[in-house]
Each structure stands twice: as structure tokens, then as C-alpha cells.
Amino acid sequence: MPQFFDIDDAEFEARFETLLNAKREDSPDVDAIVADIIADVRARGDRAVLELTAKFDRLDLTADRLAFSADEIAAECAKVSDKDREALELAAARIRAYHEKQMPDDRSWIDDIGATLGWRWTPVSAAGLYVPGGLASYPSSVLMNAIPAQVAGVKRLAICVPTPDGVINPLVLFAARLSGVDTIYRIGGAQAVAAMAYGTETIQAVDKITGPGNAFVAAAKRRVFGKVGIDMIAGPSEILVIADRHNDPDWIAVDLLSQAEHDKSAQSVLITDDADFGRAVATAVDKRLETLERRAIAGPSWRDYGAVITVRDLDQAAALSNRMAPEHLELCVDDPDALSEKITHAGAIFLGKWTPEAIGDYIGGPNHVLPTARSARFSSGLSVMDFVKRTTLAKMTPAALRAIGPAAERLAQSESLEAHGLSVRARLDHLNES
């Protein structure tokens, strides 16, 4: 059973703080191992990647087989059923349409002294997209990572997907082809991240690495940040559902389980203003767990990290939600739009009982790569903005330099940066002489 909380209990605050600060990351001490892997890949390139792939994925490759060939991709894509193909094509179209609206505009203007100022946006040149393999093989993650990059105008896209024992999900390759990916490497783990960051004889280095992975992948992304950009360090999945009694307890139960089935360390929390409804949902979860295929994962997640919190009203629910800053937030209440206005920290919000979080994972349009572990307090989900960068523009006329140059010179002198001031003074003196 999950933990049950009541906001009116004397010990609520202490217990809620414990819930907020619970360490859920399933992370053994992998950093030292990852550091050695990265150093090995940097030193030995392809040889290190091939040996590590044989060790961890039980797959013997040669350098010329690190990437899938065009014929292999075509053969795997041919295995995709018509229904799966149609579903992925619909998802890709919706994801593309949503992200196309995110593209920012360049701007330029002339200010009151005659200086031209502005900015322009340009894409990164190359992006590497990590896609989990094996049991956690998600074609939806391919779409969510690759399509925003393509919309942003990234010229070269590469995917790394581990293929333990040589097994690949055909849907992953089909999703990659739908997303305009150039190259698909059949490697994974920290060695794949290192190869994308630093390059090898066969694998070209990229400018940014995005995508989810296990503790080794997360540690590798943290270590290569600075050499390349990364999207985020993702932790275990989480969902918070705010629901009133005007809901089917079973619907809320399966929504909670939709994240619990990801990982034993995932967290599912219900906040409700009706204690009886909260108990009914918990009962419905237990009932679903009797038959759920992934109950061996979802059960421990719900038992160890699940919670049902009773509040007096929805204002209190919103306040607790903002403290939690959940990855996924469902608002299953009579007026979800009004309640959403009170939410300041959430990765993604799903409005109303007809909008289960699973719609966002696959077909809604917004990205499903979202901040976890309360990082929605200061960060956003993956978007086109992760694949572009802003360059500022400034152009002075002689009159503009006369107007503001002396102040720049003065500030340079105050910071004891003589050459800074001289670079302005030389031009001002020339203007004064002419």
C-alpha cells in the first residue's frame, strides 16, 4: 500500500518534506566506472567501443558494422505492421506540427541613438540522440527527440540505440526514418555517449546529446557536458494526479500505474479533496496490480514511493503540486483550466479527465522528454529551443558610438581593463579629429 497523508495531521509537514526529498534514483556508484569508459573511448576510439559493446551487449561487431546499413534499415522497417506504421505516422505528424509552432523569430531594430540591435537563431550543426534499447525500447522517444531537432534545422542527426544480443525493435528504426535521421548506430551505454561527444574513427562527434537512459548513460551525459550540450539528466518517471470525487477511481488508478510501470523507482501521487475517493483509488490500484503485465515493476513503485494526499480544497492541492514540481501533472477536476492557472511548476499539464498522461507520451504533440526530480522548478521539457542557439547582434553608427562610447570607456577604466577603454577611445578620437 502507498503512504496516506492528510494535510490536517500534525505531522503532515515533516512527512511531506520526507516525500519531497526521498532519493528515488536507482543509481549505484557508477561515476568512477563511467569516467574510465569515457577515458577509454577517448584514447582508443572504435576499439574501445567495440570491446565494450561485446562486453555489455553481448554483440561482436566490426567498425564497418557499428551503423545499420540502408538495406538493414529497410528490411527492419518492412516488418512494421500497417497499424503500427499508421500510428507512428500520425504521432510524427502531430509532434512535428506542434514543434513547428515553437520556432522563435529573429529580431532587429534601431534604437533611439541609431544603433542597430537584435538577435538571430541558428541550429546546432549536429545532434546525437540516445534511445534506450532492449526491454526499454521506445520508438516514441525517437520521434520526441529527432523531430524537434529536424524542425530546428539540425543538418546531421545520429542515433545510438543498444541492441543486446543483436536484437532491435523494428519500430525504432521506422521511427528514425520518419524523423529524418541520417545514421543509426547499434551501440549504447556510456561508451555511446562518449563516442558521440568526442568522436571515434567511425563515429562523428556531435554538438548536442539528448535522450533518456539508465544510470550509466545519465552519468556519462553529466561528464561530457561542456564538451557538448545535453538536454537534461533525467531521473525516474513521476506523475501527480489532482482529482476530485467526480472521477472514476479506476481511471485514476491506471493513470497512476502508467508511470509506476516504467521503473521500480518511479513515483505516482494522488492529491484529492475527498479521503473516501483517495481510498477508492488505492483499492482500484491494488485490483489492477493483480493482472497488470508489469506488476513486478509497478507494484514495488506504488508500494515504496506512491502516496495519496488528502487536502481541504484545490487551492491547497495546487500549492502542494508547486512544491513537488512534478514531471507529469493531471488535473482531473471540474474546471482544470482555472486550476492550471495556479500551477507554476510542472513539466507537462494534462487538463481534464479525458486527457490521460499517456496521450502526451505518444500522440498529443507536446514533447514527452520532461524534467524530473523537481527540476521543473527551473527547467523545461525538450523542445525546438534545445536545438537552436541565439546570437546577439549590435551595429554602431558614428553618432551612436559618440552617444554611448564615453560611458563604455568609463566602465572599462573602473574595471582596470585599459585595452577595453582604449578600443573605444581610439574611435572616439578619430571622430573628434574628423
Buried (B, 14 or more C-beta within 10 A) or exposed (E): EBBBBBBEEEEBEEBBEEBEEEEBBEBEEBBEBBBEBBEBBBEBBBBBBBBBBEEBBEBEBEBEBBBBEEEBBEEBBEEBEEEBBEBBEEBBBBBBEBBEEBBEEEEEEEEEEBBBBBBBBEBBEBBBBBBBBBEBBBBBBBBBBBBBBBBBBBEBBBBBBBBBEEEBBBBBBBBBBBBBBBBBBBBBBBBBBBBBBBBBEBBBBBBBBBBBBBBBBBBBBBBBEEBBBBBBBBBBBBBBBBBBEEBBBBBBBBBBBBBBBBBBBBBBBBBBBBBEBBBBBBBBBBEBBEEBEBBEBBBBBBBBBBBBBBBEEBEBBBBBBBBBBBBBBBBBBEEBEEBBEBBEBBBBBBBBBEBBBBBBBBBBBBBBBBBBBBBBEEEBBBBBBBBBBEEEEEEBEBEBBBBBBBEBBEEBBEEEEEEBBBBBBEBBEEEEEE
